[in-house]
């Protein structure tokens, strides 16, 4: 005996199929027969079934003539290229016509057959176009059931919608006059357990033709169970068969309703007498269901868009009100009613440290204090939502009916700034199709007894009264709370106006500092020149003939030169930021040649090899462009000058709308830990201290490239450095 929980039952590997089907499985690689249903001799002339194993169909040309001559079998590799994609054909076997379905799954190719049924009373409606003009959710599903009744026409046809917890509810129904109505009834999650719902996503049409017929076993030499997930005739579980019998039906048919790749619900049909639906009709019913599903998805999208537009409008109005106040608490208090209604709550409490403001129906202060303390100790995200707060924590916190549902948003935990929305207790009644309870029973199938979770025997309406809950916070309510959160983050930012005023003052100070730098750099040039001339005159005077005096005077002149260079660089930096620019198409080759030759002289590195390759035109300012190449090429020559064979390469390439120049050297490189300081003013690398310089050149380049609409980047290692200049293409 086997004990099987509903959600643990391996319904995809039952080991048998229903009696209306016939199944052959062949190896996907070698096309040899690996399994078949025990009834295949009913439609194929086979003397000894055991001889089929490990043989090919073409080894029995007389028995399987109809399959071998079919278009699908002759192009089997093409038709089974993609996993689980079913292809259909029709074949004649023993003078009867059969549907022939083929698909590949987990190393097997499944060949499935079922007899073609004639239905002279079938009427196809043309109302499917109406799905897309219906403006009411219920009308879409009523229209679908009306359409399907012309194709399959069961005694009872229902639209079954899955709830968040896995349970279901009948939201639309079409039934014969003598059938009891199930409209509005709920079904527990165990009626369609998790693994069954997963199968409905894979195989979207499922028929149980006759719950009282004997199943047909699969014959196979393989000890591993065969996965029948995508097989139309897969045998139903004994538990499900008993469930259908208990409901008073003999046959069932289901079609998955898929919305946004999720199993939203089912079209579920039941018939008092056994009933089989032709494969073509089942496929057509699936097409109409997909059309209705798409129409519903479109309808929901339009409703959601309308809601979002309305929410955005309300949030814009709130934002205007928020900005009228200098602090968050005043903003919230002024708009408390609007914030409460936005989430469709009964009450709202705004808390900021010791300040508390209420609106609507809220708990007393002593209960509220307990809720605030509980929220600090038990919530970790910024937003917490519950519709069963009273049921879950009522006794612990001494709650009353005003706090059945709760939504909490922490604006600032450390300052005890929070908003709490409340909903009153909702007197909820759920009508179940039979009492949802589990019992252990013994089911018999093909002579084998199984101990399983027994399906309920009664489907009479059972009403459950649920206490301690509020109405559920739906997706729209949570979106509204998130919108309030986003609005607070956007508009408050702690003293928004003060920060803006400080930023304006800082910008003004920076501009004055730039102006001061420019003036100092310019005006100090003249006195430094005078000092240098006097020092040179002292050097040539007879009193300065001693080596010691000459050394001191030379040191003075050298420091004056360094000061002059630094002031010139600061001057260039200021000009790079403020000077007028005129962008034009510029040749670069002559500028690069001239700068390269001068750099070798300047840094006494005449053996430096400067390789200049393609130099396309760029869009830049003439003066600023010269400054960019001057700084980059000078650096390349300078920092590679102490190498045995200093080498610099300059090349430009077109890249879409840009021109990219790369200036590479085999110099000292840039240490990885110092790369973050590359473009900061007066920043010099530790390994560059032995070279003259003040760390302004790359700041100038960075500022210029930004002004002319380009960029500067670099790559560096122990073998050298490459600077990458990106210009706009003329």
C-alpha positions as CSV (number, residue, x, y, z in Angstrom):
1,X,0.0,0.0,0.0
2,X,1.1,3.5,-0.7
3,X,0.3,6.6,1.4
4,X,0.2,9.6,-0.9
5,X,-0.3,13.3,0.1
6,X,-2.2,15.1,-2.6
7,X,0.7,17.5,-3.5
8,X,3.2,14.5,-3.5
9,X,1.4,12.3,-5.9
10,X,3.5,11.9,-9.1
11,X,0.7,12.4,-11.5
12,X,3.0,12.9,-14.5
13,X,4.2,9.3,-14.3
14,X,1.1,7.2,-13.7
15,X,2.4,4.2,-15.8
16,X,-0.9,4.0,-17.8
17,X,-3.1,6.0,-20.2
18,X,-6.8,6.3,-20.8
19,X,-8.6,3.8,-22.9
20,X,-9.4,6.3,-25.8
21,X,-5.7,6.6,-26.5
22,X,-2.9,4.5,-28.1
23,X,0.7,5.3,-27.5
24,X,4.1,4.3,-28.9
25,X,7.4,5.6,-27.6
26,X,10.6,5.5,-29.7
27,X,14.2,6.4,-28.8
28,X,14.9,10.0,-30.1
29,X,18.3,9.0,-31.4
30,X,18.0,5.5,-32.8
31,X,14.2,5.5,-33.5
32,X,13.9,2.1,-31.8
33,X,10.7,1.2,-29.9
34,X,11.2,1.6,-26.1
35,X,7.6,1.5,-24.8
36,X,3.9,1.2,-25.9
37,X,0.4,1.0,-24.5
38,X,-1.0,-2.4,-24.0
39,X,-3.8,-1.8,-26.4
40,X,-1.9,-1.0,-29.6
41,X,-2.9,-4.3,-31.2
42,X,-6.5,-2.9,-31.3
43,X,-5.4,-0.6,-34.2
44,X,-2.3,-2.3,-35.6
45,X,-1.9,-5.9,-36.8
46,X,0.7,-7.2,-34.3
47,X,1.2,-10.9,-33.6
48,X,3.6,-10.7,-30.7
49,X,4.0,-7.3,-28.8
50,X,7.2,-8.4,-27.0
51,X,9.0,-8.5,-30.4
52,X,8.6,-4.8,-30.8
53,X,11.1,-3.7,-28.1
54,X,14.4,-2.3,-29.5
55,X,13.1,-2.6,-33.1
56,X,12.2,0.2,-35.5
57,X,8.8,0.7,-37.0
58,X,10.1,0.1,-40.5
59,X,11.1,-3.4,-39.3
60,X,7.3,-4.2,-39.3
61,X,6.2,-2.6,-42.6
62,X,2.9,-4.4,-42.8
63,X,1.9,-3.6,-39.2
64,X,2.8,0.1,-39.2
65,X,2.3,0.9,-42.9
66,X,0.0,3.9,-42.2
67,X,2.6,5.5,-39.9
68,X,5.6,4.8,-42.0
69,X,4.0,6.4,-45.1
70,X,2.9,9.5,-43.2
71,X,4.5,12.9,-43.8
72,X,5.4,13.4,-40.1
73,X,7.2,10.1,-39.8
74,X,9.2,10.6,-43.1
75,X,10.4,14.0,-41.7
76,X,10.6,13.0,-38.0
77,X,13.8,14.9,-37.3
78,X,12.3,18.1,-38.6
79,X,9.0,17.7,-36.8
80,X,10.7,16.8,-33.5
81,X,13.5,19.4,-33.6
82,X,12.1,21.4,-30.6
83,X,11.2,19.7,-27.3
84,X,7.5,19.3,-26.4
85,X,6.2,20.9,-29.6
86,X,3.3,18.7,-30.8
87,X,2.5,18.1,-34.5
88,X,-0.7,16.6,-35.8
89,X,-1.7,14.4,-38.8
90,X,-4.3,11.8,-39.6
91,X,-3.8,8.2,-40.5
92,X,-6.0,5.2,-41.4
93,X,-5.6,2.0,-39.3
94,X,-7.9,-1.0,-39.9
95,X,-10.1,1.2,-42.1
96,X,-10.7,3.7,-39.3
97,X,-9.3,7.3,-39.3
98,X,-7.2,8.3,-36.3
99,X,-5.6,11.5,-35.1
100,X,-1.8,11.1,-35.1
101,X,0.2,13.4,-32.7
102,X,4.0,13.5,-32.4
103,X,6.2,15.3,-29.9
104,X,9.7,14.8,-28.3
105,X,10.3,14.7,-24.5
106,X,13.3,13.7,-22.5
107,X,15.0,11.5,-25.1
108,X,11.8,9.9,-26.4
109,X,9.6,10.6,-29.4
110,X,5.9,10.0,-28.5
111,X,3.5,8.7,-31.2
112,X,0.0,9.1,-29.9
113,X,-3.3,8.1,-31.6
114,X,-7.0,8.5,-31.0
115,X,-10.0,7.8,-33.2
116,X,-11.5,10.7,-35.2
117,X,-15.0,11.4,-34.1
118,X,-17.8,12.7,-36.3
119,X,-20.0,15.3,-34.8
120,X,-22.7,16.4,-37.2
121,X,-24.3,18.7,-34.6
122,X,-21.2,20.8,-34.0
123,X,-21.7,24.5,-34.7
124,X,-18.8,27.0,-34.7
125,X,-19.7,30.5,-33.6
126,X,-18.2,33.6,-35.2
127,X,-18.5,35.6,-31.9
128,X,-14.8,35.3,-31.0
129,X,-14.2,38.7,-32.5
130,X,-16.4,40.1,-29.8
131,X,-13.9,39.2,-27.1
132,X,-12.0,42.4,-27.8
133,X,-14.9,44.8,-27.7
134,X,-16.3,43.6,-24.3
135,X,-15.7,46.1,-21.5
136,X,-16.6,43.9,-18.5
137,X,-14.5,41.1,-17.1
138,X,-17.5,38.8,-16.4
139,X,-18.9,39.3,-20.0
140,X,-15.6,38.0,-21.4
141,X,-15.8,34.7,-19.6
142,X,-19.6,34.3,-20.2
143,X,-18.9,34.8,-23.9
144,X,-16.1,32.2,-23.8
145,X,-18.5,29.6,-22.2
146,X,-21.2,30.4,-24.8
147,X,-18.6,29.9,-27.6
148,X,-17.3,26.7,-26.2
149,X,-20.8,25.2,-25.7
150,X,-21.0,25.1,-29.5
151,X,-17.9,23.0,-29.6
152,X,-17.8,20.7,-26.6
153,X,-21.2,21.3,-24.8
154,X,-20.8,19.6,-21.4
155,X,-23.6,19.5,-18.8
156,X,-21.6,22.0,-16.6
157,X,-19.0,24.4,-17.9
158,X,-17.2,26.8,-15.4
159,X,-14.5,29.4,-15.3
160,X,-12.4,28.6,-12.3
161,X,-10.1,31.4,-11.0
162,X,-7.1,30.7,-8.8
163,X,-6.7,32.8,-5.6
164,X,-3.4,33.9,-4.1
165,X,-3.4,31.0,-1.7
166,X,-3.9,28.4,-4.4
167,X,-7.6,27.9,-3.7
168,X,-10.1,28.6,-6.4
169,X,-13.5,30.2,-7.1
170,X,-16.1,29.7,-9.8
171,X,-16.6,33.1,-11.4
172,X,-18.7,32.2,-14.4
173,X,-20.9,29.2,-15.2
174,X,-23.0,27.6,-18.0
175,X,-25.0,24.5,-17.0
176,X,-27.9,22.3,-18.0
177,X,-31.2,23.1,-16.2
178,X,-31.1,20.1,-14.0
179,X,-27.6,20.8,-12.7
180,X,-27.0,22.6,-9.4
181,X,-25.2,25.9,-9.6
182,X,-21.7,26.2,-8.4
183,X,-21.3,29.9,-9.3
184,X,-19.5,31.9,-6.5
185,X,-18.3,28.7,-4.7
186,X,-14.8,28.3,-3.4
187,X,-12.6,25.2,-3.7
188,X,-9.7,24.4,-1.5
189,X,-6.1,24.3,-2.7
190,X,-5.9,20.6,-2.3
191,X,-8.5,20.1,-5.1
192,X,-5.9,21.1,-7.6
193,X,-2.6,20.7,-5.8
194,X,0.7,22.3,-6.8
195,X,2.0,19.6,-9.1
196,X,-1.3,19.5,-10.9
197,X,-1.1,23.3,-11.5
198,X,2.4,22.9,-12.8
199,X,1.1,20.3,-15.3
200,X,-1.6,22.6,-16.4
201,X,1.1,25.1,-17.5
202,X,2.8,22.4,-19.6
203,X,-0.2,20.5,-21.1
204,X,-3.0,23.1,-21.4
205,X,-5.9,20.9,-22.5
206,X,-6.8,17.8,-20.4
207,X,-9.6,15.4,-20.9
208,X,-10.9,12.5,-18.7
209,X,-13.3,10.8,-21.0
210,X,-14.7,8.1,-18.7
211,X,-13.8,7.9,-15.1
212,X,-15.3,4.4,-14.9
213,X,-13.2,2.8,-17.8
214,X,-10.2,0.6,-17.1
215,X,-6.8,2.2,-17.7
216,X,-4.3,0.9,-20.3
217,X,-0.9,0.0,-18.9
218,X,2.4,1.1,-20.6
219,X,4.7,-1.8,-21.5
220,X,8.4,-1.1,-21.3
221,X,11.7,-2.8,-20.5
222,X,13.0,0.4,-18.9
223,X,12.8,0.5,-15.1
224,X,12.5,4.3,-15.1
225,X,8.9,5.6,-15.1
226,X,7.9,7.4,-18.4
227,X,7.0,11.0,-18.2
228,X,3.6,11.5,-19.8
229,X,3.3,15.2,-19.0
230,X,2.6,16.2,-22.6
231,X,0.5,13.1,-23.6
232,X,-3.1,13.8,-24.3
233,X,-4.3,10.4,-23.1
234,X,-2.2,10.4,-19.9
235,X,-4.1,8.4,-17.3
236,X,-5.7,10.3,-14.4
237,X,-4.7,9.7,-10.8
238,X,-6.9,7.4,-8.8
239,X,-7.5,10.3,-6.4
240,X,-8.7,12.6,-9.1
241,X,-10.9,9.8,-10.6
242,X,-12.6,9.4,-7.3
243,X,-13.0,13.1,-6.9
244,X,-14.8,13.3,-10.2
245,X,-17.0,10.4,-9.3
246,X,-17.9,12.0,-5.9
247,X,-19.0,15.2,-7.7
248,X,-21.6,13.1,-9.7
249,X,-19.7,13.4,-13.0
250,X,-18.4,10.7,-15.3
251,X,-16.3,12.8,-17.6
252,X,-14.3,16.1,-17.3
253,X,-12.4,18.4,-19.6
254,X,-10.1,21.3,-18.6
255,X,-8.4,24.1,-20.5
256,X,-5.7,26.3,-18.9
257,X,-6.2,30.0,-18.8
258,X,-2.8,31.6,-19.0
259,X,-2.3,35.3,-18.2
260,X,1.2,36.8,-18.4
261,X,2.8,33.3,-18.4
262,X,1.0,32.4,-15.1
263,X,-1.8,29.9,-14.6
264,X,-4.6,32.3,-13.9
265,X,-7.5,29.8,-13.9
266,X,-9.2,27.0,-15.8
267,X,-12.1,26.3,-18.1
268,X,-13.4,23.2,-16.3
269,X,-16.2,21.1,-17.7
270,X,-18.1,18.1,-16.3
271,X,-20.6,15.7,-17.8
272,X,-23.0,13.3,-16.1
273,X,-22.4,10.6,-18.7
274,X,-19.0,9.5,-20.2
275,X,-18.1,11.9,-23.0
276,X,-15.1,12.1,-25.4
277,X,-14.3,15.2,-27.4
278,X,-12.5,14.9,-30.7
279,X,-8.9,16.1,-30.8
280,X,-9.6,18.9,-33.4
281,X,-12.5,20.2,-31.2
282,X,-10.2,20.2,-28.1
283,X,-7.6,22.1,-30.0
284,X,-10.2,24.6,-31.2
285,X,-11.5,25.0,-27.7
286,X,-7.9,25.8,-26.6
287,X,-7.7,28.5,-29.4
288,X,-10.9,30.2,-28.2
289,X,-9.7,30.1,-24.6
290,X,-6.4,31.7,-25.6
291,X,-8.3,34.5,-27.5
292,X,-10.4,35.1,-24.4
293,X,-7.3,35.1,-22.2
294,X,-5.6,37.7,-24.4
295,X,-8.8,39.8,-24.4
296,X,-8.9,39.7,-20.6
297,X,-5.2,40.6,-20.4
298,X,-5.9,43.6,-22.7
299,X,-8.9,44.6,-20.7
300,X,-6.9,44.5,-17.4
301,X,-4.0,46.4,-19.0
302,X,-6.4,49.2,-20.0
303,X,-7.9,49.3,-16.5
304,X,-4.5,49.4,-15.0
305,X,-3.4,52.2,-17.3
306,X,-6.5,54.2,-16.4
307,X,-5.7,53.6,-12.7
308,X,-2.1,54.6,-13.1
309,X,-3.0,57.8,-14.8
310,X,-5.4,58.6,-12.0
311,X,-2.8,57.7,-9.3
312,X,-0.2,59.9,-11.1
313,X,-2.6,62.8,-11.2
314,X,-3.4,62.5,-7.4
315,X,0.3,62.2,-6.6
316,X,1.1,65.4,-8.6
317,X,-1.5,67.2,-6.6
318,X,0.0,65.8,-3.4
319,X,3.5,66.9,-4.5
320,X,2.3,70.4,-5.0
321,X,1.0,70.5,-1.4
322,X,4.1,68.8,0.0
323,X,6.4,71.5,-1.5
324,X,4.4,74.2,0.3
325,X,5.9,73.2,3.7
326,X,9.4,73.3,5.0
327,X,9.3,69.9,6.8
328,X,7.9,66.4,6.2
329,X,5.5,66.2,9.2
330,X,3.6,69.4,8.2
331,X,3.4,68.2,4.6
332,X,1.8,64.9,5.7
333,X,-0.6,66.4,8.2
334,X,-1.9,68.9,5.7
335,X,-2.7,66.0,3.2
336,X,-3.7,63.3,5.7
337,X,-7.2,62.7,4.3
338,X,-5.9,62.3,0.7
339,X,-3.1,59.9,1.8
340,X,-5.7,57.8,3.7
341,X,-8.1,57.6,0.8
342,X,-5.3,56.9,-1.7
343,X,-4.8,53.5,0.0
344,X,-8.6,53.0,0.5
345,X,-8.0,52.8,4.3
346,X,-10.5,53.4,7.1
347,X,-7.9,55.3,9.2
348,X,-4.4,56.9,9.1
349,X,-1.9,57.7,11.8
350,X,1.1,60.0,11.2
351,X,3.9,59.7,13.7
352,X,7.0,61.8,14.0
353,X,9.0,61.2,17.2
354,X,6.5,62.3,19.9
355,X,4.0,63.9,17.5
356,X,0.9,61.9,16.4
357,X,-1.9,63.0,14.1
358,X,-4.9,60.8,13.2
359,X,-7.5,60.7,10.5
360,X,-10.5,58.5,10.2
361,X,-11.1,55.3,12.3
362,X,-8.0,54.4,14.3
363,X,-7.2,52.4,17.5
364,X,-6.9,54.1,20.9
365,X,-3.6,55.6,22.0
366,X,-2.7,52.7,24.3
367,X,-3.2,50.1,21.5
368,X,-1.3,52.4,19.1
369,X,1.7,52.5,21.4
370,X,1.9,48.7,21.4
371,X,1.6,48.6,17.6
372,X,4.4,51.1,17.2
373,X,6.7,49.2,19.5
374,X,5.8,45.9,17.7
375,X,6.5,47.5,14.3
376,X,10.0,48.6,15.4
377,X,10.8,45.1,16.8
378,X,9.2,42.9,14.1
379,X,9.4,44.6,10.7
380,X,12.5,44.9,8.7
381,X,11.4,46.2,5.3
382,X,10.3,49.8,4.9
383,X,6.7,48.7,4.1
384,X,4.7,46.0,6.0
385,X,1.2,45.0,5.0
386,X,-1.3,42.5,6.6
387,X,-5.0,41.9,6.3
388,X,-5.0,39.5,9.2
389,X,-3.3,41.6,11.8
390,X,-6.2,41.2,14.3
391,X,-6.4,37.5,13.8
392,X,-2.6,37.0,14.1
393,X,-1.7,39.5,16.9
394,X,-5.0,40.5,18.4
395,X,-4.5,38.6,21.7
396,X,-0.8,39.6,22.0
397,X,-1.4,43.3,21.5
398,X,-4.9,43.7,22.8
399,X,-6.2,44.8,19.4
400,X,-9.8,45.7,18.6
401,X,-11.8,45.6,15.4
402,X,-10.3,49.0,14.2
403,X,-6.9,47.3,13.6
404,X,-7.9,44.1,11.7
405,X,-5.8,45.2,8.7
406,X,-2.7,47.3,8.8
407,X,-0.1,48.8,6.5
408,X,3.0,50.4,7.9
409,X,5.6,52.6,6.1
410,X,8.8,53.7,8.0
411,X,10.0,57.1,6.6
412,X,12.9,57.2,9.2
413,X,13.1,54.5,11.8
414,X,15.8,56.3,13.9
415,X,13.5,59.3,14.3
416,X,10.3,57.2,14.7
417,X,8.8,58.8,11.6
418,X,6.1,56.4,10.2
419,X,2.7,56.2,8.6
420,X,0.2,53.5,9.6
421,X,-3.0,52.8,7.6
422,X,-5.8,50.9,9.3
423,X,-8.7,48.8,8.0
424,X,-11.7,47.6,10.1
425,X,-12.6,44.0,10.6
426,X,-14.5,42.6,7.6
427,X,-17.2,40.0,8.4
428,X,-16.1,37.5,5.8
429,X,-18.2,34.5,4.7
430,X,-16.8,32.0,2.2
431,X,-19.1,29.5,0.6
432,X,-17.2,26.2,-0.2
433,X,-18.2,23.5,-2.6
434,X,-18.2,20.9,0.2
435,X,-16.4,21.1,3.5
436,X,-12.6,21.4,2.9
437,X,-11.2,18.6,5.0
438,X,-8.7,15.7,4.5
439,X,-9.5,12.1,5.2
440,X,-7.4,9.0,4.6
441,X,-9.1,6.3,2.5
442,X,-8.3,3.3,0.3
443,X,-8.9,3.5,-3.4
444,X,-8.8,0.6,-5.8
445,X,-7.6,0.8,-9.4
446,X,-7.1,-2.2,-11.7
447,X,-7.2,-4.5,-8.8
448,X,-4.5,-2.6,-6.8
449,X,-5.4,-0.9,-3.4
450,X,-3.8,2.4,-2.5
451,X,-4.0,4.2,0.8
452,X,-4.3,7.9,-0.1
453,X,-5.7,11.2,1.0
454,X,-9.4,10.6,0.2
455,X,-11.2,13.3,-1.8
456,X,-14.3,14.6,-0.1
457,X,-17.6,12.9,-0.8
458,X,-19.9,15.9,-0.4
459,X,-20.1,19.0,-2.6
460,X,-23.0,20.6,-0.7
461,X,-22.4,24.2,0.1
462,X,-20.5,24.8,3.3
463,X,-20.2,28.3,4.6
464,X,-17.2,29.4,6.7
465,X,-17.2,32.5,8.8
466,X,-13.8,34.1,9.1
467,X,-13.0,36.5,11.9
468,X,-10.1,38.8,12.5
469,X,-9.5,39.8,8.9
470,X,-10.0,43.1,7.0
471,X,-10.6,43.3,3.3
472,X,-7.4,42.3,1.5
473,X,-4.9,45.0,0.5
474,X,-4.8,44.5,-3.2
475,X,-2.1,45.4,-5.7
476,X,-3.5,48.9,-6.2
477,X,-3.6,49.6,-2.5
478,X,0.1,48.6,-2.2
479,X,1.0,50.6,-5.3
480,X,-0.7,53.7,-3.7
481,X,1.3,53.2,-0.5
482,X,4.5,52.9,-2.5
483,X,3.6,56.0,-4.4
484,X,3.3,57.9,-1.1
485,X,6.7,56.5,-0.1
486,X,8.3,57.7,-3.4
487,X,6.6,61.1,-3.0
488,X,8.1,61.5,0.5
489,X,11.6,60.5,-0.8
490,X,11.4,62.8,-3.7
491,X,10.1,66.0,-2.0
492,X,11.4,65.8,1.6
493,X,15.1,64.9,1.5
494,X,15.4,66.6,4.9
495,X,15.3,70.4,4.6
496,X,15.0,70.4,0.8
497,X,14.9,74.2,0.6
498,X,17.9,74.7,2.9
499,X,20.0,72.3,0.8
500,X,19.0,74.1,-2.4
501,X,20.0,77.4,-0.9
502,X,23.4,76.1,0.3
503,X,24.1,74.6,-3.1
504,X,23.4,78.0,-4.8
505,X,25.8,79.7,-2.3
506,X,28.5,77.1,-2.9
507,X,28.2,77.5,-6.7
508,X,28.7,81.3,-6.2
509,X,31.7,80.8,-4.0
510,X,33.3,78.4,-6.5
511,X,32.8,80.9,-9.3
512,X,34.5,83.6,-7.2
513,X,37.3,81.2,-6.4
514,X,37.9,80.5,-10.1
515,X,38.0,84.2,-10.8
516,X,40.5,84.7,-7.9
517,X,42.7,81.9,-9.2
518,X,42.8,83.4,-12.7
519,X,43.6,86.9,-11.3
520,X,46.4,85.7,-9.0
521,X,47.9,83.5,-11.7
522,X,47.9,86.4,-14.2
523,X,49.0,89.2,-11.9
524,X,51.9,87.3,-10.1
525,X,53.6,86.7,-13.5
526,X,55.2,90.2,-13.6
527,X,56.8,90.3,-10.1
528,X,58.1,86.8,-10.6
529,X,59.7,87.8,-13.9
530,X,61.4,90.8,-12.2
531,X,62.7,88.5,-9.4
532,X,64.1,86.0,-11.9
533,X,65.9,88.8,-13.9
534,X,67.5,90.1,-10.7
535,X,68.6,86.7,-9.7
536,X,70.2,86.2,-13.1
537,X,72.0,89.5,-12.8
538,X,73.4,88.5,-9.4
539,X,74.6,85.3,-10.9
540,X,76.7,87.3,-13.4
541,X,78.2,89.7,-10.8
542,X,81.8,89.3,-9.7
543,X,80.7,88.8,-6.1
544,X,78.9,85.6,-7.1
545,X,81.9,83.8,-8.4
546,X,82.0,81.3,-5.5
547,X,80.4,77.9,-6.3
548,X,78.3,78.1,-3.1
549,X,76.8,81.5,-4.2
550,X,76.1,80.2,-7.7
551,X,74.4,77.1,-6.3
552,X,72.0,79.2,-4.1
553,X,71.2,81.6,-6.9
554,X,70.5,78.7,-9.3
555,X,68.2,77.2,-6.7
556,X,66.3,80.5,-6.5
557,X,65.9,80.6,-10.3
558,X,64.7,77.0,-10.4
559,X,62.0,77.6,-7.8
560,X,60.9,80.7,-9.7
561,X,60.6,78.6,-12.8
562,X,58.5,76.0,-11.0
563,X,56.2,78.8,-9.6
564,X,55.8,80.3,-13.0
565,X,54.9,76.9,-14.5
566,X,52.4,76.2,-11.8
567,X,50.7,79.6,-12.2
568,X,50.6,79.1,-16.0
569,X,48.9,75.8,-15.5
570,X,46.3,77.2,-13.2
571,X,45.7,80.0,-15.7
572,X,45.2,77.4,-18.4
573,X,42.9,75.4,-16.2
574,X,40.7,78.5,-15.6
575,X,40.7,79.3,-19.4
576,X,39.7,75.7,-20.1
577,X,36.6,76.3,-18.0
578,X,35.6,79.8,-18.9
579,X,37.0,80.7,-22.3
580,X,34.8,81.1,-25.4
581,X,34.9,78.0,-27.6
582,X,34.3,77.7,-31.3
583,X,33.9,74.1,-32.5
584,X,35.1,73.4,-36.0
585,X,36.5,70.6,-38.2
586,X,40.3,70.5,-37.4
587,X,43.3,68.7,-38.9
588,X,45.5,67.2,-36.1
589,X,48.5,65.8,-37.9
590,X,50.7,69.0,-38.0
591,X,49.8,69.9,-34.4
592,X,50.8,66.4,-33.2
593,X,54.1,66.4,-35.2
594,X,55.1,69.8,-33.8
595,X,54.2,69.0,-30.2
596,X,56.0,65.7,-30.4
597,X,59.3,67.3,-31.7
598,X,59.2,70.1,-29.1
599,X,58.5,67.5,-26.3
600,X,61.7,65.5,-27.2
601,X,63.7,68.8,-26.9
602,X,61.9,69.9,-23.7
603,X,62.5,66.7,-21.9
604,X,66.0,66.1,-23.4
605,X,64.8,62.7,-24.9
606,X,65.9,62.9,-28.5
607,X,66.1,59.1,-28.7
608,X,62.3,58.9,-28.1
609,X,60.6,57.2,-31.0
610,X,57.2,58.9,-31.8
611,X,55.1,56.8,-34.2
612,X,52.2,58.8,-35.7
613,X,49.7,56.8,-37.6
614,X,46.3,57.8,-39.0
615,X,45.1,61.2,-37.8
616,X,41.4,61.8,-38.8
617,X,39.8,65.2,-38.4
618,X,38.0,66.0,-35.2
619,X,35.3,68.5,-34.1
620,X,37.0,70.8,-31.5
621,X,38.2,74.3,-30.6
622,X,41.6,75.0,-32.2
623,X,43.2,76.5,-29.0
624,X,41.8,73.9,-26.7
625,X,42.7,71.0,-29.0
626,X,46.3,72.1,-29.0
627,X,46.2,72.2,-25.2
628,X,44.9,68.7,-25.0
629,X,47.5,67.1,-27.2
630,X,50.2,69.2,-25.6
631,X,49.5,67.9,-22.1
632,X,49.0,64.2,-23.2
633,X,52.0,64.0,-25.6
634,X,54.3,65.9,-23.2
635,X,53.4,63.4,-20.4
636,X,54.0,60.4,-22.7
637,X,57.5,61.7,-23.7
638,X,58.3,62.8,-20.2
639,X,57.3,59.6,-18.3
640,X,59.0,57.3,-20.8
641,X,62.2,59.3,-21.2
642,X,64.2,57.2,-18.8
643,X,63.5,54.0,-20.6
644,X,66.2,52.3,-22.7
645,X,64.1,52.6,-25.9
646,X,61.3,55.2,-25.2
647,X,58.4,54.7,-27.6
648,X,55.2,56.7,-28.1
649,X,52.4,55.9,-30.6
650,X,49.6,58.1,-31.7
651,X,46.7,56.8,-33.7
652,X,43.2,57.9,-34.5
653,X,40.2,55.8,-35.7
654,X,36.6,56.4,-36.7
655,X,34.0,54.8,-34.5
656,X,30.4,55.6,-35.6
657,X,29.7,59.2,-34.7
658,X,33.0,59.6,-32.8
659,X,36.8,59.8,-33.5
660,X,39.0,58.0,-31.0
661,X,42.6,58.9,-30.5
662,X,44.9,56.7,-28.5
663,X,48.3,58.0,-27.3
664,X,50.4,55.1,-25.8
665,X,53.8,55.1,-24.2
666,X,56.1,52.5,-22.6
667,X,56.7,54.7,-19.5
668,X,56.4,54.2,-15.8
669,X,52.6,53.4,-15.8
670,X,50.0,54.3,-13.2
671,X,49.7,52.3,-9.9
672,X,46.3,50.6,-9.6
673,X,45.8,52.0,-6.1
674,X,46.2,55.6,-7.3
675,X,44.1,55.5,-10.4
676,X,41.1,57.2,-8.6
677,X,43.2,60.4,-8.4
678,X,44.2,60.7,-12.0
679,X,42.2,63.7,-13.1
680,X,42.3,65.6,-9.7
681,X,44.1,68.9,-9.7
682,X,47.6,68.9,-8.1
683,X,47.5,65.2,-7.8
684,X,50.8,63.3,-8.6
685,X,51.5,59.6,-8.5
686,X,54.2,58.4,-6.1
687,X,56.2,56.9,-8.9
688,X,56.3,60.2,-10.8
689,X,58.0,62.3,-8.1
690,X,61.4,62.2,-9.8
691,X,59.9,64.0,-12.9
692,X,59.2,67.7,-12.9
693,X,55.5,68.6,-12.8
694,X,52.6,69.8,-10.6
695,X,49.7,67.6,-11.4
696,X,47.5,70.1,-13.3
697,X,47.9,68.9,-16.9
698,X,45.4,66.0,-16.8
699,X,42.8,68.2,-15.0
700,X,43.1,70.6,-17.9
701,X,42.6,67.8,-20.4
702,X,39.6,66.4,-18.5
703,X,37.9,69.8,-18.3
704,X,38.6,70.7,-22.0
705,X,37.3,67.3,-23.3
706,X,34.1,67.7,-21.3
707,X,33.5,71.3,-22.7
708,X,33.9,70.2,-26.3
709,X,31.6,67.3,-25.9
710,X,34.2,64.5,-25.7
711,X,35.8,62.4,-23.0
712,X,39.2,61.2,-21.8
713,X,40.0,57.8,-20.3
714,X,43.1,55.6,-19.9
715,X,44.5,52.1,-19.6
716,X,47.7,51.4,-17.7
717,X,49.9,48.6,-16.5
718,X,53.6,47.9,-15.9
719,X,54.4,48.2,-19.6
720,X,53.1,51.7,-19.9
721,X,50.0,53.9,-20.3
722,X,47.4,54.6,-23.1
723,X,45.3,57.7,-23.0
724,X,42.0,57.5,-24.9
725,X,40.6,60.7,-26.3
726,X,37.1,60.6,-27.7
727,X,36.0,63.5,-30.0
728,X,32.9,64.2,-31.9
729,X,33.1,63.4,-35.6
730,X,32.9,66.5,-37.8
